[in-house]
Amino acid sequence: MSSYRLAAIPGDGVGTEVTAEAIKAVEAAGARFDFSVDFTAYDLGGERYLRTGEVLPDEVEAELTGFDAILLGAVGTPEVPPGVLERGLLLRLRFEFDQYVNIRPVKLYEGAPTPIAGLTPDRCDMVIFRENTEGPYVGAGGFARKGTQHEIANQESINTRFGVERIVRRAFDRARRSRRHVTLAHKTNVLNYAGDLWLRTFNEVAGDYPDVATEYVHVDAMCLYMVTQPERFDVVVTDNLFGDIVTDLGAAIQGGMGLAASGNVNPEKDYPSMFEPVHGSAPDIAGQGWANPVAAVLSAALCLDHLGEGEAAVAVERAAASVLPGLKTMGGPDMGATTAEIGDRIAAAIAT
């Protein structure tokens, strides 16, 4: 029997509620597919910061390196200034643990609402590979004459051949598991330095994958095609900032943030990868059982796939999708079931 050590960072608000259901799903999968999971919870997020002034103590980061993966709920409270948790916790873990692949499936499931008239699940099944440790998120830049009428703010996008090539190769590897098609989304007509590096690298790597078809689209055109022709995309690879934007569009297409899963992955497993729903902590509804846990459970399925439990990952994804047709809404007081009740239904579906 395989065994895994997972860290759980429930975080703030509804993060604690949806993480509990994700853990429930993983444990149900372990019971069915004969593996065990030992969870250790960590108190990190906005509430801890307000109590102690700490975001991610060095000793906690050191402990996290010993886990196979991390399940994150959501972090954030209205009292914490913007950027404190993002850079001090989320981006710090992505950078320090070299989680250079951000995986965001955009998949429409039966029973999930979509704002695209006539869109059916068979036309919307893609995965976006977003570069996760370079680009504008590096934080290179600064101010000159800050606070004056002549203020200058500079924010640089850092792109390396090393960083671009490794995310592109991972996208091609993933395409071999699906429809064998990779699209590069960038803005080469304006970003003629970074875009040129991305396109040249993409074309060179494609030569090592003759069985995979390729396409290039400008990222603004991709936003159009995601709405009008989502079926043209299988695996999409793009940079950090563009990926952040287009994946939120993808979440809207697939039924909302309550259904959007993600993984921050170190493919080599030198460090633990981190899996999280992309919705926020929603403090206004916390504690009322109104949060949809499906995105957290789908994130747990990505985690299981990363750990090598592919059969269990498929079962968890199917179980999460199976509850959607029975919900009246995808979240809120009129959902038709509480967060915990939905989690129970998913766990029961996994077991059977």
QUIZIKA-V503878 format. One line per field, one symbol per residue. ss: DSSP state (A for helix, B for strand, O for the rest). phi: phi as a letter, one per 30 degrees, with the letter a starting at -180 (. if undefined). burial: 1 if it has 9 or more other C-alpha atoms within 8 Angstrom, else 0. Layout:
# QUIZIKA-V503878
ss = ???
phi = ???
burial = ???
This chain:
# QUIZIKA-V503878
ss = OBBBBBBBBBBOOOAAAAAAAAAAAAAAAAAAAOBBBBBBBOOOOAAAAAAAOOOOOAAAAAAAOOOOBBBBBBOOOOOOOOOAAAAAAAAAAAAAOOOOBBBBBBBOOOOOOOOOOOOOAAAOBBBBBBBOOOBAAAOOBBBBOOOOOOOBBBBOOBOOAAAAAAAAAAAAAAAOOOOOBBBBBBOOOOOOOAAAAAAAAAAAAAOOOOOOBBBBBBAAAAAAAAAAOAAAOOBBBBOAAAAAAAAAAAAAAOOOAAAOBBBBBOOOOOOOBBBBBOOOOOOOOOOOOOOOOAAAAAAAAAAAAAAOOAAAAAAAAAAAAAOAAAOOOOOOOOOOOOAAAAAAAAAAAAAO
phi = .dbbcccccdibhdeddddedddeddddddddcibcbccbcbdbkddddddbiccbeeddedddddcdabccdabkbedcdejdddddbdddddddchddcccbdbbdcejddbdddidbedcbabbcccdcbbidddjdllcbhdicdcdbbbbcccbceeddddddddddedddcbchbbcccabddcddcddddddddedddeddbddcdbacbdddddeddddcbdddccccbadddeddddddddddddkjddcccabcccedidbdcbbadcdddhddceicicdddddddddddddddddjcdddddddddddddddddcdbcljdcdjadeddddddddddddc
burial = 0001111111111111111111111111111000111000000111111100001100001001101111111111100100011111111111101111111111111001010000001011111111111111110100100100001010111110001110111111011100011111111100110111111011001100000101001110011011100110111111111111011111111111111111111100001111111100101011001111111111111111110011011111101111111010011100100111011111111110
